Amino acid sequence: MSFKQIKCLITGGLGFIGSNLAIKLVELGADITIVDSMIPEYGGNLFNIEPVKNDVKINFSDMRDTHTLPYLVKNSDIIFNLAGQVSHMDSMKDPLTDLDINVRAQIFLLEACRKYNPNATIIYTSTRQFYGRPRYLPVDENHPLCSVDTNGINKLAGEQYHILYHQVYGLKTIALRLTNTYGPRQLIKNPRQGFIGWFVKHIVCDETIEIFGDGLQIRDLTYVNDVVDALIACVDLPKCYGEIYNLGGEKTSLIDLAKQLISIASKGSYKLVPFPEERKKIDIGDFYSDYSKFKKATGWIPKVTLQEGLKRTIQYYETYKDYYL
Amino acid sequence: MSFKQIKCLITGGLGFIGSNLAIKLVELGADITIVDSMIPEYGGNLFNIEPVKNDVKINFSDMRDTHTLPYLVKNSDIIFNLAGQVSHMDSMKDPLTDLDINVRAQIFLLEACRKYNPNATIIYTSTRQFYGRPRYLPVDENHPLCSVDTNGINKLAGEQYHILYHQVYGLKTIALRLTNTYGPRQLIKNPRQGFIGWFVKHIVCDETIEIFGDGLQIRDLTYVNDVVDALIACVDLPKCYGEIYNLGGEKTSLIDLAKQLISIASKGSYKLVPFPEERKKIDIGDFYSDYSKFKKATGWIPKVTLQEGLKRTIQYYETYKDYYL
């Protein structure tokens, strides 16, 4: 698909996935507007778009702002709707803010599209979070849902709104349930964007990673460029509208992930520590997803091996760590 | 279980199910406080508690009010949390109000319990709504979820919050997914509380019921006293905390339901009309639930036959129609 002259709006575009997407879309010739609220600790970072800063429009605003959003939505052909609160701990401490960002603001966006731009395509980044503790593996899209935190409940509602607005109003929405995305431009200075960035931070700083439990928990990791490819792969496929798809990637145990990072960086270390009580309650055991539905629909498969992805990640943060620590 | 000296708070207690519950709990000797916002068209009706008006405390307030709710919650042993917005059409016209009532206010309630009264038992009335169009029948609690309207999305989030607050904070929450409840004290003057009350209204007024499609759609109906029994049956069963249960009842097609009502009342009529476009999109086909999980846990089964329940319903509205039309 050619993106020449195509107007793309990226919510959360200064964040981890959004900025990597913007860089790719510039390459493809798209006309890009980034929206970001720059809420501290949410991952928005102006340095993320350094390579394309002269090729994109940046609009600082919050999706909870009921007036700017309709205005911005009006002129977009494709809306990559990535903005969200993703921190588990923050969502538990302040469920109402999480609700406002992950549900209320999503309704604003969809209502704005319905009223002012019903032809826009809207790609929403959802999460595997609300599958909870897997009842079977790999987890497909029909797996029962059981959120283990506030964030999961709200993200699910946000996703369902996207699908509903297709079913009822015909909006061209697609939801991708991401597993564990990693790579350059992720917030790593605290664990708000998940354990991988947090591991990477420790390695880059030559510190000791603390792994909860026995470290044998399995996760599937997707390199951010593969997620970007997935976001782009479904854009012009009408059969994907109103559909929900898992993404996924290469499996690893937490302990093997730590070992690989240490080996690549030739520094850092890890140790096993008992599960903190509050984390134990929400531990989901092993998780990896079945992404065959998306593969079948779009041909997408993850291309970057874990070894290669981790290498690029370490390299990025070694070079630019001052902008992330 | 004895309810003597037991302090019960009923949110939405002037509504359909809440008022029937209050009447039963007075009989059982409970100390009852009713909370109701009296939002027009939501079903709150002072006449509903006429038989027990001197035996309950009534507190007019809105669950969205962040200050009164913690105060009310503080002194309750059992909270029957029935307040909610239930109208499909209202939820589609105004998703944000639906979100505030069915999610945000639920978080207020749970947070208030967590902080000020973590020992309270909280029974939440959820809905079969978010199962969407059944993939198999009867529908059990593991059925995939696919809301066909805003109301379903928000009710699901509200339910999940109740379960989460058990898992993470140990609150004694139980969620019952109701199917189609009918009986005395339901709002019938408009279809906001579902098709059964709306059918009843037409029959009592000697009017013609309009049934969409061929009228062969199956629904399962629960008489309100059976729902009240279910709410009470699980209150003191710790094994039910954090669990979700379907309720259910006798099956009937819409056309047979209309015929039964006409036969009981000896008036009214029905006719088949084509599905309006907007309803067709959200039509779920046949639905009936599997409530064996709840039966196994509590011994509960619906006791009132459809024939008997409809008789009592018609009789009630014939006698008191001035208070409902």
Boltz contact constraints between the chains, C-beta under 6 A:
constraints:
  - contact:
      token1: [A, 95]
      token2: [B, 107]
      max_distance: 6.0
  - contact:
      token1: [A, 107]
      token2: [B, 95]
      max_distance: 6.0
  - contact:
      token1: [A, 142]
      token2: [B, 144]
      max_distance: 6.0
  - contact:
      token1: [A, 144]
      token2: [B, 142]
      max_distance: 6.0
  - contact:
      token1: [A, 147]
      token2: [B, 160]
      max_distance: 6.0
  - contact:
      token1: [A, 153]
      token2: [B, 157]
      max_distance: 6.0
  - contact:
      token1: [A, 153]
      token2: [B, 160]
      max_distance: 6.0
  - contact:
      token1: [A, 157]
      token2: [B, 153]
      max_distance: 6.0
  - contact:
      token1: [A, 157]
      token2: [B, 157]
      max_distance: 6.0
  - contact:
      token1: [A, 160]
      token2: [B, 147]
      max_distance: 6.0
  - contact:
      token1: [A, 160]
      token2: [B, 153]
      max_distance: 6.0
  - contact:
      token1: [A, 168]
      token2: [B, 281]
      max_distance: 6.0
  - contact:
      token1: [A, 281]
      token2: [B, 168]
      max_distance: 6.0
